[in-house]
């Protein structure tokens, strides 16, 4: 059974914004797109850089450290 952890209030995350949080010892980045909130591991797959420092354009999250891009809806690299 999945465990739920409250990490932020919905008011803490404005439209088109990113928020780095921690739950159960895991770093997570939250992204709000079209009113929906998505959660991904807050770690770039290229290197251990935090994605919450990145830029969100539509559903694309770009790592500011080297430009890797991820779809926040699926978590997949682009």
N, CA, C and O atoms as a Maestro MAE file, in Angstrom:
{
 s_m_m2io_version
 :::
 2.0.0
}

f_m_ct {
 s_m_title
 :::
 protein
 m_atom[312] {
  # First column is atom index #
  i_m_mmod_type
  r_m_x_coord
  r_m_y_coord
  r_m_z_coord
  i_m_residue_number
  s_m_chain_name
  s_m_pdb_residue_name
  s_m_pdb_atom_name
  i_m_atomic_number
  :::
  1 25 0.842 -1.181 0.000 1 A "UNK " " N  " 7
  2 3 0.000 0.000 0.000 1 A "UNK " " CA " 6
  3 2 0.887 1.244 0.000 1 A "UNK " " C  " 6
  4 15 1.865 1.323 0.743 1 A "UNK " " O  " 8
  5 25 0.536 2.197 -0.830 2 A "UNK " " N  " 7
  6 3 1.298 3.448 -0.924 2 A "UNK " " CA " 6
  7 2 1.116 4.282 0.330 2 A "UNK " " C  " 6
  8 15 0.041 4.311 0.928 2 A "UNK " " O  " 8
  9 25 2.173 4.949 0.709 3 A "UNK " " N  " 7
  10 3 2.132 5.857 1.852 3 A "UNK " " CA " 6
  11 2 2.094 7.280 1.338 3 A "UNK " " C  " 6
  12 15 2.825 7.613 0.405 3 A "UNK " " O  " 8
  13 25 1.270 8.122 1.917 4 A "UNK " " N  " 7
  14 3 1.167 9.517 1.516 4 A "UNK " " CA " 6
  15 2 1.821 10.391 2.563 4 A "UNK " " C  " 6
  16 15 1.671 10.157 3.762 4 A "UNK " " O  " 8
  17 25 2.551 11.405 2.109 5 A "UNK " " N  " 7
  18 3 3.221 12.358 2.998 5 A "UNK " " CA " 6
  19 2 2.855 13.766 2.545 5 A "UNK " " C  " 6
  20 15 3.039 14.113 1.378 5 A "UNK " " O  " 8
  21 25 2.341 14.568 3.458 6 A "UNK " " N  " 7
  22 3 2.044 15.960 3.122 6 A "UNK " " CA " 6
  23 2 3.372 16.718 3.094 6 A "UNK " " C  " 6
  24 15 4.113 16.725 4.077 6 A "UNK " " O  " 8
  25 25 3.661 17.349 1.966 7 A "UNK " " N  " 7
  26 3 4.930 18.065 1.815 7 A "UNK " " CA " 6
  27 2 4.743 19.556 1.602 7 A "UNK " " C  " 6
  28 15 5.674 20.336 1.804 7 A "UNK " " O  " 8
  29 25 3.537 19.958 1.192 8 A "UNK " " N  " 7
  30 3 3.261 21.375 0.933 8 A "UNK " " CA " 6
  31 2 1.752 21.554 0.804 8 A "UNK " " C  " 6
  32 15 1.013 20.593 0.589 8 A "UNK " " O  " 8
  33 25 1.317 22.789 0.937 9 A "UNK " " N  " 7
  34 3 -0.074 23.137 0.660 9 A "UNK " " CA " 6
  35 2 -0.173 23.529 -0.809 9 A "UNK " " C  " 6
  36 15 0.802 24.012 -1.385 9 A "UNK " " O  " 8
  37 25 -1.325 23.330 -1.416 10 A "UNK " " N  " 7
  38 3 -1.479 23.696 -2.825 10 A "UNK " " CA " 6
  39 2 -1.215 25.184 -3.039 10 A "UNK " " C  " 6
  40 15 -0.765 25.588 -4.111 10 A "UNK " " O  " 8
  41 25 -1.492 25.992 -2.030 11 A "UNK " " N  " 7
  42 3 -1.245 27.440 -2.139 11 A "UNK " " CA " 6
  43 2 0.245 27.764 -2.199 11 A "UNK " " C  " 6
  44 15 0.619 28.865 -2.603 11 A "UNK " " O  " 8
  45 25 1.099 26.823 -1.802 12 A "UNK " " N  " 7
  46 3 2.554 27.037 -1.828 12 A "UNK " " CA " 6
  47 2 3.132 26.958 -3.240 12 A "UNK " " C  " 6
  48 15 4.282 27.340 -3.462 12 A "UNK " " O  " 8
  49 25 2.349 26.470 -4.187 13 A "UNK " " N  " 7
  50 3 2.847 26.221 -5.535 13 A "UNK " " CA " 6
  51 2 1.953 26.927 -6.555 13 A "UNK " " C  " 6
  52 15 0.837 26.486 -6.833 13 A "UNK " " O  " 8
  53 25 2.457 28.018 -7.102 14 A "UNK " " N  " 7
  54 3 1.675 28.767 -8.089 14 A "UNK " " CA " 6
  55 2 1.785 28.119 -9.465 14 A "UNK " " C  " 6
  56 15 2.667 27.296 -9.709 14 A "UNK " " O  " 8
  57 25 0.887 28.501 -10.351 15 A "UNK " " N  " 7
  58 3 0.861 27.967 -11.717 15 A "UNK " " CA " 6
  59 2 2.195 28.224 -12.420 15 A "UNK " " C  " 6
  60 15 2.708 29.343 -12.395 15 A "UNK " " O  " 8
  61 25 2.755 27.184 -13.049 16 A "UNK " " N  " 7
  62 3 4.006 27.300 -13.783 16 A "UNK " " CA " 6
  63 2 5.244 27.339 -12.913 16 A "UNK " " C  " 6
  64 15 6.333 27.659 -13.388 16 A "UNK " " O  " 8
  65 25 5.082 27.011 -11.629 17 A "UNK " " N  " 7
  66 3 6.208 27.090 -10.692 17 A "UNK " " CA " 6
  67 2 6.734 25.707 -10.313 17 A "UNK " " C  " 6
  68 15 6.072 24.687 -10.505 17 A "UNK " " O  " 8
  69 25 7.945 25.714 -9.769 18 A "UNK " " N  " 7
  70 3 8.595 24.512 -9.239 18 A "UNK " " CA " 6
  71 2 8.827 24.698 -7.745 18 A "UNK " " C  " 6
  72 15 9.047 25.817 -7.280 18 A "UNK " " O  " 8
  73 25 8.777 23.609 -7.000 19 A "UNK " " N  " 7
  74 3 9.026 23.668 -5.566 19 A "UNK " " CA " 6
  75 2 9.768 22.409 -5.145 19 A "UNK " " C  " 6
  76 15 9.286 21.301 -5.378 19 A "UNK " " O  " 8
  77 25 10.937 22.567 -4.525 20 A "UNK " " N  " 7
  78 3 11.692 21.435 -4.009 20 A "UNK " " CA " 6
  79 2 11.231 21.120 -2.595 20 A "UNK " " C  " 6
  80 15 11.157 22.013 -1.751 20 A "UNK " " O  " 8
  81 25 10.922 19.853 -2.333 21 A "UNK " " N  " 7
  82 3 10.477 19.407 -1.014 21 A "UNK " " CA " 6
  83 2 11.169 18.081 -0.689 21 A "UNK " " C  " 6
  84 15 11.891 17.517 -1.511 21 A "UNK " " O  " 8
  85 25 10.929 17.603 0.528 22 A "UNK " " N  " 7
  86 3 11.475 16.308 0.923 22 A "UNK " " CA " 6
  87 2 10.387 15.499 1.598 22 A "UNK " " C  " 6
  88 15 9.610 16.028 2.393 22 A "UNK " " O  " 8
  89 25 10.330 14.206 1.278 23 A "UNK " " N  " 7
  90 3 9.372 13.290 1.888 23 A "UNK " " CA " 6
  91 2 10.064 11.961 2.140 23 A "UNK " " C  " 6
  92 15 10.653 11.371 1.234 23 A "UNK " " O  " 8
  93 25 9.987 11.505 3.367 24 A "UNK " " N  " 7
  94 3 10.578 10.214 3.746 24 A "UNK " " CA " 6
  95 2 12.029 10.107 3.299 24 A "UNK " " C  " 6
  96 15 12.476 9.048 2.859 24 A "UNK " " O  " 8
  97 25 12.765 11.214 3.415 25 A "UNK " " N  " 7
  98 3 14.176 11.216 3.071 25 A "UNK " " CA " 6
  99 2 14.485 11.343 1.591 25 A "UNK " " C  " 6
  100 15 15.652 11.301 1.202 25 A "UNK " " O  " 8
  101 25 13.464 11.496 0.758 26 A "UNK " " N  " 7
  102 3 13.648 11.627 -0.689 26 A "UNK " " CA " 6
  103 2 13.420 13.067 -1.127 26 A "UNK " " C  " 6
  104 15 12.447 13.698 -0.713 26 A "UNK " " O  " 8
  105 25 14.319 13.591 -1.969 27 A "UNK " " N  " 7
  106 3 14.131 14.922 -2.548 27 A "UNK " " CA " 6
  107 2 13.153 14.805 -3.715 27 A "UNK " " C  " 6
  108 15 13.295 13.934 -4.573 27 A "UNK " " O  " 8
  109 25 12.155 15.701 -3.734 28 A "UNK " " N  " 7
  110 3 11.115 15.694 -4.756 28 A "UNK " " CA " 6
  111 2 10.951 17.111 -5.289 28 A "UNK " " C  " 6
  112 15 11.060 18.078 -4.535 28 A "UNK " " O  " 8
  113 25 10.691 17.234 -6.578 29 A "UNK " " N  " 7
  114 3 10.348 18.528 -7.155 29 A "UNK " " CA " 6
  115 2 8.881 18.464 -7.562 29 A "UNK " " C  " 6
  116 15 8.450 17.533 -8.243 29 A "UNK " " O  " 8
  117 25 8.124 19.464 -7.137 30 A "UNK " " N  " 7
  118 3 6.729 19.591 -7.521 30 A "UNK " " CA " 6
  119 2 6.622 20.627 -8.624 30 A "UNK " " C  " 6
  120 15 7.323 21.639 -8.601 30 A "UNK " " O  " 8
  121 25 5.751 20.381 -9.586 31 A "UNK " " N  " 7
  122 3 5.519 21.311 -10.694 31 A "UNK " " CA " 6
  123 2 4.011 21.464 -10.867 31 A "UNK " " C  " 6
  124 15 3.270 20.482 -10.823 31 A "UNK " " O  " 8
  125 25 3.564 22.703 -11.063 32 A "UNK " " N  " 7
  126 3 2.133 22.937 -11.291 32 A "UNK " " CA " 6
  127 2 1.923 23.396 -12.724 32 A "UNK " " C  " 6
  128 15 2.430 24.437 -13.142 32 A "UNK " " O  " 8
  129 25 1.156 22.588 -13.477 33 A "UNK " " N  " 7
  130 3 0.879 22.857 -14.888 33 A "UNK " " CA " 6
  131 2 -0.618 22.692 -15.122 33 A "UNK " " C  " 6
  132 15 -1.181 21.636 -14.836 33 A "UNK " " O  " 8
  133 25 -1.258 23.729 -15.638 34 A "UNK " " N  " 7
  134 3 -2.698 23.710 -15.924 34 A "UNK " " CA " 6
  135 2 -3.519 23.264 -14.718 34 A "UNK " " C  " 6
  136 15 -4.500 22.533 -14.858 34 A "UNK " " O  " 8
  137 25 -3.106 23.713 -13.527 35 A "UNK " " N  " 7
  138 3 -3.827 23.420 -12.297 35 A "UNK " " CA " 6
  139 2 -3.492 22.083 -11.666 35 A "UNK " " C  " 6
  140 15 -3.830 21.855 -10.504 35 A "UNK " " O  " 8
  141 25 -2.836 21.190 -12.396 36 A "UNK " " N  " 7
  142 3 -2.449 19.876 -11.864 36 A "UNK " " CA " 6
  143 2 -1.051 19.966 -11.258 36 A "UNK " " C  " 6
  144 15 -0.205 20.724 -11.732 36 A "UNK " " O  " 8
  145 25 -0.823 19.190 -10.213 37 A "UNK " " N  " 7
  146 3 0.490 19.161 -9.563 37 A "UNK " " CA " 6
  147 2 1.147 17.817 -9.846 37 A "UNK " " C  " 6
  148 15 0.556 16.759 -9.625 37 A "UNK " " O  " 8
  149 25 2.374 17.879 -10.339 38 A "UNK " " N  " 7
  150 3 3.158 16.689 -10.672 38 A "UNK " " CA " 6
  151 2 4.362 16.606 -9.750 38 A "UNK " " C  " 6
  152 15 4.906 17.632 -9.341 38 A "UNK " " O  " 8
  153 25 4.778 15.394 -9.423 39 A "UNK " " N  " 7
  154 3 5.922 15.181 -8.546 39 A "UNK " " CA " 6
  155 2 6.929 14.270 -9.244 39 A "UNK " " C  " 6
  156 15 6.577 13.222 -9.786 39 A "UNK " " O  " 8
  157 25 8.184 14.698 -9.215 40 A "UNK " " N  " 7
  158 3 9.273 13.910 -9.787 40 A "UNK " " CA " 6
  159 2 10.421 13.867 -8.781 40 A "UNK " " C  " 6
  160 15 10.502 14.694 -7.873 40 A "UNK " " O  " 8
  161 25 11.278 12.915 -8.956 41 A "UNK " " N  " 7
  162 3 12.489 12.875 -8.150 41 A "UNK " " CA " 6
  163 2 13.307 14.127 -8.464 41 A "UNK " " C  " 6
  164 15 13.525 14.453 -9.631 41 A "UNK " " O  " 8
  165 25 13.752 14.818 -7.434 42 A "UNK " " N  " 7
  166 3 14.462 16.094 -7.609 42 A "UNK " " CA " 6
  167 2 15.944 15.851 -7.863 42 A "UNK " " C  " 6
  168 15 16.813 16.283 -7.105 42 A "UNK " " O  " 8
  169 25 16.197 15.139 -8.964 43 A "UNK " " N  " 7
  170 3 17.580 14.796 -9.308 43 A "UNK " " CA " 6
  171 2 17.666 14.604 -10.807 43 A "UNK " " C  " 6
  172 15 16.952 13.782 -11.382 43 A "UNK " " O  " 8
  173 25 18.527 15.353 -11.422 44 A "UNK " " N  " 7
  174 3 18.743 15.195 -12.851 44 A "UNK " " CA " 6
  175 2 19.377 13.829 -13.105 44 A "UNK " " C  " 6
  176 15 20.274 13.415 -12.371 44 A "UNK " " O  " 8
  177 25 18.919 13.136 -14.132 45 A "UNK " " N  " 7
  178 3 19.454 11.799 -14.431 45 A "UNK " " CA " 6
  179 2 20.873 11.854 -14.985 45 A "UNK " " C  " 6
  180 15 21.568 10.838 -14.994 45 A "UNK " " O  " 8
  181 25 21.314 13.020 -15.447 46 A "UNK " " N  " 7
  182 3 22.660 13.169 -15.986 46 A "UNK " " CA " 6
  183 2 23.692 13.289 -14.874 46 A "UNK " " C  " 6
  184 15 24.793 12.750 -14.981 46 A "UNK " " O  " 8
  185 25 23.342 13.984 -13.825 47 A "UNK " " N  " 7
  186 3 24.217 14.178 -12.670 47 A "UNK " " CA " 6
  187 2 23.327 14.483 -11.470 47 A "UNK " " C  " 6
  188 15 22.130 14.715 -11.636 47 A "UNK " " O  " 8
  189 25 23.875 14.486 -10.307 48 A "UNK " " N  " 7
  190 3 23.073 14.665 -9.095 48 A "UNK " " CA " 6
  191 2 22.787 16.141 -8.820 48 A "UNK " " C  " 6
  192 15 23.084 16.649 -7.739 48 A "UNK " " O  " 8
  193 25 22.209 16.820 -9.806 49 A "UNK " " N  " 7
  194 3 21.844 18.224 -9.646 49 A "UNK " " CA " 6
  195 2 20.346 18.316 -9.344 49 A "UNK " " C  " 6
  196 15 19.569 17.535 -9.892 49 A "UNK " " O  " 8
  197 25 19.924 19.248 -8.490 50 A "UNK " " N  " 7
  198 3 18.499 19.386 -8.184 50 A "UNK " " CA " 6
  199 2 17.729 20.006 -9.347 50 A "UNK " " C  " 6
  200 15 18.150 21.009 -9.923 50 A "UNK " " O  " 8
  201 25 16.607 19.397 -9.680 51 A "UNK " " N  " 7
  202 3 15.782 19.912 -10.771 51 A "UNK " " CA " 6
  203 2 14.934 21.111 -10.351 51 A "UNK " " C  " 6
  204 15 14.475 21.872 -11.203 51 A "UNK " " O  " 8
  205 25 14.721 21.286 -9.040 52 A "UNK " " N  " 7
  206 3 13.881 22.414 -8.618 52 A "UNK " " CA " 6
  207 2 14.542 23.765 -8.908 52 A "UNK " " C  " 6
  208 15 13.878 24.800 -8.850 52 A "UNK " " O  " 8
  209 25 15.836 23.765 -9.218 53 A "UNK " " N  " 7
  210 3 16.534 24.986 -9.638 53 A "UNK " " CA " 6
  211 2 16.288 25.279 -11.117 53 A "UNK " " C  " 6
  212 15 16.681 26.334 -11.615 53 A "UNK " " O  " 8
  213 25 15.644 24.353 -11.816 54 A "UNK " " N  " 7
  214 3 15.467 24.443 -13.251 54 A "UNK " " CA " 6
  215 2 14.397 25.426 -13.680 54 A "UNK " " C  " 6
  216 15 13.879 26.212 -12.888 54 A "UNK " " O  " 8
  217 25 14.086 25.352 -14.972 55 A "UNK " " N  " 7
  218 3 13.087 26.235 -15.578 55 A "UNK " " CA " 6
  219 2 11.963 25.375 -16.133 55 A "UNK " " C  " 6
  220 15 12.199 24.342 -16.760 55 A "UNK " " O  " 8
  221 25 10.726 25.825 -15.890 56 A "UNK " " N  " 7
  222 3 9.554 25.113 -16.381 56 A "UNK " " CA " 6
  223 2 8.921 25.915 -17.506 56 A "UNK " " C  " 6
  224 15 8.526 27.066 -17.318 56 A "UNK " " O  " 8
  225 25 8.829 25.298 -18.673 57 A "UNK " " N  " 7
  226 3 8.206 25.911 -19.849 57 A "UNK " " CA " 6
  227 2 7.140 24.939 -20.330 57 A "UNK " " C  " 6
  228 15 7.463 23.903 -20.912 57 A "UNK " " O  " 8
  229 25 5.873 25.263 -20.094 58 A "UNK " " N  " 7
  230 3 4.793 24.323 -20.404 58 A "UNK " " CA " 6
  231 2 4.936 23.100 -19.517 58 A "UNK " " C  " 6
  232 15 4.921 23.212 -18.291 58 A "UNK " " O  " 8
  233 25 5.075 21.934 -20.130 59 A "UNK " " N  " 7
  234 3 5.272 20.700 -19.352 59 A "UNK " " CA " 6
  235 2 6.735 20.264 -19.334 59 A "UNK " " C  " 6
  236 15 7.053 19.187 -18.831 59 A "UNK " " O  " 8
  237 25 7.624 21.092 -19.877 60 A "UNK " " N  " 7
  238 3 9.041 20.742 -19.962 60 A "UNK " " CA " 6
  239 2 9.837 21.403 -18.845 60 A "UNK " " C  " 6
  240 15 9.831 22.625 -18.697 60 A "UNK " " O  " 8
  241 25 10.516 20.581 -18.069 61 A "UNK " " N  " 7
  242 3 11.411 21.042 -17.014 61 A "UNK " " CA " 6
  243 2 12.832 20.899 -17.522 61 A "UNK " " C  " 6
  244 15 13.256 19.808 -17.903 61 A "UNK " " O  " 8
  245 25 13.571 22.007 -17.528 62 A "UNK " " N  " 7
  246 3 14.946 21.986 -18.021 62 A "UNK " " CA " 6
  247 2 15.923 22.180 -16.864 62 A "UNK " " C  " 6
  248 15 15.786 23.118 -16.079 62 A "UNK " " O  " 8
  249 25 16.899 21.297 -16.763 63 A "UNK " " N  " 7
  250 3 17.954 21.403 -15.757 63 A "UNK " " CA " 6
  251 2 18.844 22.595 -16.123 63 A "UNK " " C  " 6
  252 15 19.377 22.653 -17.231 63 A "UNK " " O  " 8
  253 25 19.003 23.536 -15.204 64 A "UNK " " N  " 7
  254 3 19.806 24.723 -15.494 64 A "UNK " " CA " 6
  255 2 21.298 24.420 -15.509 64 A "UNK " " C  " 6
  256 15 22.086 25.241 -15.978 64 A "UNK " " O  " 8
  257 25 21.692 23.275 -15.014 65 A "UNK " " N  " 7
  258 3 23.118 22.960 -14.927 65 A "UNK " " CA " 6
  259 2 23.702 22.479 -16.249 65 A "UNK " " C  " 6
  260 15 24.873 22.731 -16.530 65 A "UNK " " O  " 8
  261 25 22.895 21.781 -17.079 66 A "UNK " " N  " 7
  262 3 23.429 21.332 -18.369 66 A "UNK " " CA " 6
  263 2 22.379 21.184 -19.452 66 A "UNK " " C  " 6
  264 15 22.681 20.666 -20.527 66 A "UNK " " O  " 8
  265 25 21.142 21.629 -19.198 67 A "UNK " " N  " 7
  266 3 20.134 21.676 -20.244 67 A "UNK " " CA " 6
  267 2 19.322 20.424 -20.486 67 A "UNK " " C  " 6
  268 15 18.515 20.404 -21.415 67 A "UNK " " O  " 8
  269 25 19.496 19.372 -19.693 68 A "UNK " " N  " 7
  270 3 18.667 18.175 -19.875 68 A "UNK " " CA " 6
  271 2 17.206 18.553 -19.656 68 A "UNK " " C  " 6
  272 15 16.897 19.387 -18.805 68 A "UNK " " O  " 8
  273 25 16.303 17.935 -20.430 69 A "UNK " " N  " 7
  274 3 14.890 18.271 -20.351 69 A "UNK " " CA " 6
  275 2 14.063 17.043 -19.991 69 A "UNK " " C  " 6
  276 15 14.363 15.922 -20.400 69 A "UNK " " O  " 8
  277 25 13.003 17.291 -19.206 70 A "UNK " " N  " 7
  278 3 12.124 16.232 -18.740 70 A "UNK " " CA " 6
  279 2 10.670 16.675 -18.868 70 A "UNK " " C  " 6
  280 15 10.356 17.848 -18.669 70 A "UNK " " O  " 8
  281 25 9.790 15.744 -19.197 71 A "UNK " " N  " 7
  282 3 8.361 16.014 -19.244 71 A "UNK " " CA " 6
  283 2 7.832 15.806 -17.822 71 A "UNK " " C  " 6
  284 15 7.926 14.699 -17.292 71 A "UNK " " O  " 8
  285 25 7.278 16.850 -17.196 72 A "UNK " " N  " 7
  286 3 6.827 16.715 -15.811 72 A "UNK " " CA " 6
  287 2 5.597 15.831 -15.699 72 A "UNK " " C  " 6
  288 15 5.319 15.309 -14.620 72 A "UNK " " O  " 8
  289 25 4.854 15.648 -16.779 73 A "UNK " " N  " 7
  290 3 3.658 14.806 -16.736 73 A "UNK " " CA " 6
  291 2 4.013 13.323 -16.693 73 A "UNK " " C  " 6
  292 15 3.299 12.527 -16.084 73 A "UNK " " O  " 8
  293 25 5.110 12.956 -17.338 74 A "UNK " " N  " 7
  294 3 5.499 11.544 -17.413 74 A "UNK " " CA " 6
  295 2 6.800 11.232 -16.665 74 A "UNK " " C  " 6
  296 15 7.053 10.085 -16.298 74 A "UNK " " O  " 8
  297 25 7.615 12.257 -16.446 75 A "UNK " " N  " 7
  298 3 8.926 12.064 -15.826 75 A "UNK " " CA " 6
  299 2 10.000 11.626 -16.808 75 A "UNK " " C  " 6
  300 15 11.165 11.486 -16.436 75 A "UNK " " O  " 8
  301 25 9.616 11.411 -18.052 76 A "UNK " " N  " 7
  302 3 10.577 10.926 -19.051 76 A "UNK " " CA " 6
  303 2 11.465 12.032 -19.580 76 A "UNK " " C  " 6
  304 15 11.049 13.182 -19.718 76 A "UNK " " O  " 8
  305 25 12.706 11.652 -19.875 77 A "UNK " " N  " 7
  306 3 13.649 12.585 -20.496 77 A "UNK " " CA " 6
  307 2 13.212 12.850 -21.927 77 A "UNK " " C  " 6
  308 15 12.666 11.975 -22.599 77 A "UNK " " O  " 8
  309 25 13.463 14.078 -22.382 78 A "UNK " " N  " 7
  310 3 13.105 14.452 -23.769 78 A "UNK " " CA " 6
  311 2 14.342 14.419 -24.637 78 A "UNK " " C  " 6
  312 15 14.265 14.699 -25.833 78 A "UNK " " O  " 8
  :::
 }
 m_bond[311] {
  # First column is bond index #
  i_m_from
  i_m_to
  i_m_order
  :::
  1 1 2 1
  2 2 3 1
  3 3 4 2
  4 3 5 1
  5 5 6 1
  6 6 7 1
  7 7 8 2
  8 7 9 1
  9 9 10 1
  10 10 11 1
  11 11 12 2
  12 11 13 1
  13 13 14 1
  14 14 15 1
  15 15 16 2
  16 15 17 1
  17 17 18 1
  18 18 19 1
  19 19 20 2
  20 19 21 1
  21 21 22 1
  22 22 23 1
  23 23 24 2
  24 23 25 1
  25 25 26 1
  26 26 27 1
  27 27 28 2
  28 27 29 1
  29 29 30 1
  30 30 31 1
  31 31 32 2
  32 31 33 1
  33 33 34 1
  34 34 35 1
  35 35 36 2
  36 35 37 1
  37 37 38 1
  38 38 39 1
  39 39 40 2
  40 39 41 1
  41 41 42 1
  42 42 43 1
  43 43 44 2
  44 43 45 1
  45 45 46 1
  46 46 47 1
  47 47 48 2
  48 47 49 1
  49 49 50 1
  50 50 51 1
  51 51 52 2
  52 51 53 1
  53 53 54 1
  54 54 55 1
  55 55 56 2
  56 55 57 1
  57 57 58 1
  58 58 59 1
  59 59 60 2
  60 59 61 1
  61 61 62 1
  62 62 63 1
  63 63 64 2
  64 63 65 1
  65 65 66 1
  66 66 67 1
  67 67 68 2
  68 67 69 1
  69 69 70 1
  70 70 71 1
  71 71 72 2
  72 71 73 1
  73 73 74 1
  74 74 75 1
  75 75 76 2
  76 75 77 1
  77 77 78 1
  78 78 79 1
  79 79 80 2
  80 79 81 1
  81 81 82 1
  82 82 83 1
  83 83 84 2
  84 83 85 1
  85 85 86 1
  86 86 87 1
  87 87 88 2
  88 87 89 1
  89 89 90 1
  90 90 91 1
  91 91 92 2
  92 91 93 1
  93 93 94 1
  94 94 95 1
  95 95 96 2
  96 95 97 1
  97 97 98 1
  98 98 99 1
  99 99 100 2
  100 99 101 1
  101 101 102 1
  102 102 103 1
  103 103 104 2
  104 103 105 1
  105 105 106 1
  106 106 107 1
  107 107 108 2
  108 107 109 1
  109 109 110 1
  110 110 111 1
  111 111 112 2
  112 111 113 1
  113 113 114 1
  114 114 115 1
  115 115 116 2
  116 115 117 1
  117 117 118 1
  118 118 119 1
  119 119 120 2
  120 119 121 1
  121 121 122 1
  122 122 123 1
  123 123 124 2
  124 123 125 1
  125 125 126 1
  126 126 127 1
  127 127 128 2
  128 127 129 1
  129 129 130 1
  130 130 131 1
  131 131 132 2
  132 131 133 1
  133 133 134 1
  134 134 135 1
  135 135 136 2
  136 135 137 1
  137 137 138 1
  138 138 139 1
  139 139 140 2
  140 139 141 1
  141 141 142 1
  142 142 143 1
  143 143 144 2
  144 143 145 1
  145 145 146 1
  146 146 147 1
  147 147 148 2
  148 147 149 1
  149 149 150 1
  150 150 151 1
  151 151 152 2
  152 151 153 1
  153 153 154 1
  154 154 155 1
  155 155 156 2
  156 155 157 1
  157 157 158 1
  158 158 159 1
  159 159 160 2
  160 159 161 1
  161 161 162 1
  162 162 163 1
  163 163 164 2
  164 163 165 1
  165 165 166 1
  166 166 167 1
  167 167 168 2
  168 167 169 1
  169 169 170 1
  170 170 171 1
  171 171 172 2
  172 171 173 1
  173 173 174 1
  174 174 175 1
  175 175 176 2
  176 175 177 1
  177 177 178 1
  178 178 179 1
  179 179 180 2
  180 179 181 1
  181 181 182 1
  182 182 183 1
  183 183 184 2
  184 183 185 1
  185 185 186 1
  186 186 187 1
  187 187 188 2
  188 187 189 1
  189 189 190 1
  190 190 191 1
  191 191 192 2
  192 191 193 1
  193 193 194 1
  194 194 195 1
  195 195 196 2
  196 195 197 1
  197 197 198 1
  198 198 199 1
  199 199 200 2
  200 199 201 1
  201 201 202 1
  202 202 203 1
  203 203 204 2
  204 203 205 1
  205 205 206 1
  206 206 207 1
  207 207 208 2
  208 207 209 1
  209 209 210 1
  210 210 211 1
  211 211 212 2
  212 211 213 1
  213 213 214 1
  214 214 215 1
  215 215 216 2
  216 215 217 1
  217 217 218 1
  218 218 219 1
  219 219 220 2
  220 219 221 1
  221 221 222 1
  222 222 223 1
  223 223 224 2
  224 223 225 1
  225 225 226 1
  226 226 227 1
  227 227 228 2
  228 227 229 1
  229 229 230 1
  230 230 231 1
  231 231 232 2
  232 231 233 1
  233 233 234 1
  234 234 235 1
  235 235 236 2
  236 235 237 1
  237 237 238 1
  238 238 239 1
  239 239 240 2
  240 239 241 1
  241 241 242 1
  242 242 243 1
  243 243 244 2
  244 243 245 1
  245 245 246 1
  246 246 247 1
  247 247 248 2
  248 247 249 1
  249 249 250 1
  250 250 251 1
  251 251 252 2
  252 251 253 1
  253 253 254 1
  254 254 255 1
  255 255 256 2
  256 255 257 1
  257 257 258 1
  258 258 259 1
  259 259 260 2
  260 259 261 1
  261 261 262 1
  262 262 263 1
  263 263 264 2
  264 263 265 1
  265 265 266 1
  266 266 267 1
  267 267 268 2
  268 267 269 1
  269 269 270 1
  270 270 271 1
  271 271 272 2
  272 271 273 1
  273 273 274 1
  274 274 275 1
  275 275 276 2
  276 275 277 1
  277 277 278 1
  278 278 279 1
  279 279 280 2
  280 279 281 1
  281 281 282 1
  282 282 283 1
  283 283 284 2
  284 283 285 1
  285 285 286 1
  286 286 287 1
  287 287 288 2
  288 287 289 1
  289 289 290 1
  290 290 291 1
  291 291 292 2
  292 291 293 1
  293 293 294 1
  294 294 295 1
  295 295 296 2
  296 295 297 1
  297 297 298 1
  298 298 299 1
  299 299 300 2
  300 299 301 1
  301 301 302 1
  302 302 303 1
  303 303 304 2
  304 303 305 1
  305 305 306 1
  306 306 307 1
  307 307 308 2
  308 307 309 1
  309 309 310 1
  310 310 311 1
  311 311 312 2
  :::
 }
}
